[in-house]
């Protein structure tokens, strides 16, 4: 008998932001493969006796390969287990969901996707700001701050990213934002565009730093925190 895999979004880490469906799947799982940012209180909803397996990836730390994580999903499901793949934020936003779906499909294993609260939405809520404004922020765009090598992605639509009328959220930005900010300014985005650095969103040690694109670029050129972070910039941050 083949098992079943539920890809579950854990939100940014605050267990109160879990959906009811996420809590249900955790409460019935035989195995939970969890990201580093999905650990802690969120795992308190896992079924007692469930096998909890850490498979998280963090920049600069030893981490399991994606092939290994995909193989674990397949192997556990083939035992007939109910498997939860617990991903931080929303599984479909920079969560390497596609690779794991492909592995399950190739193995003939059924799955579902349980969406979660994105850290982008949680950061905006924590800062008491909207992600859109009716007149001057009608578009929201999400972009990653690094590629698979950890560098700033070479292929970027800088015209779109430097649009002063869009709200932009940069995921995993800290190591590359100094270069990113310089490129934005070179493509015409004013250096004084409001920006927000959000660290440890949804955790007790959450930190929000209101600044500008130019200032954050300067700060992150010399001082990089190891905390998981997002950077938001655009007209939404104006008073």
FENSULSUL-V435715 format. One record per helix or strand of 3 or more residues. SS is the DSSP state (helix for helix, strand for strand). FROM is the first residue (numbers start at 1). LEN is the number of residues. If there is no record, write none. Layout:
ss->SS from->FROM len->LEN
ss->SS from->FROM len->LEN
This chain:
ss->strand from->4 len->6
ss->helix from->15 len->3
ss->helix from->20 len->9
ss->strand from->31 len->4
ss->helix from->36 len->3
ss->helix from->40 len->6
ss->strand from->51 len->4
ss->helix from->66 len->13
ss->strand from->82 len->6
ss->helix from->97 len->11
ss->strand from->110 len->5
ss->helix from->119 len->8
ss->strand from->139 len->6
ss->helix from->158 len->4
ss->strand from->166 len->6
ss->helix from->177 len->10
ss->strand from->194 len->6
ss->strand from->207 len->6
ss->helix from->213 len->10
ss->strand from->229 len->5
ss->helix from->235 len->3
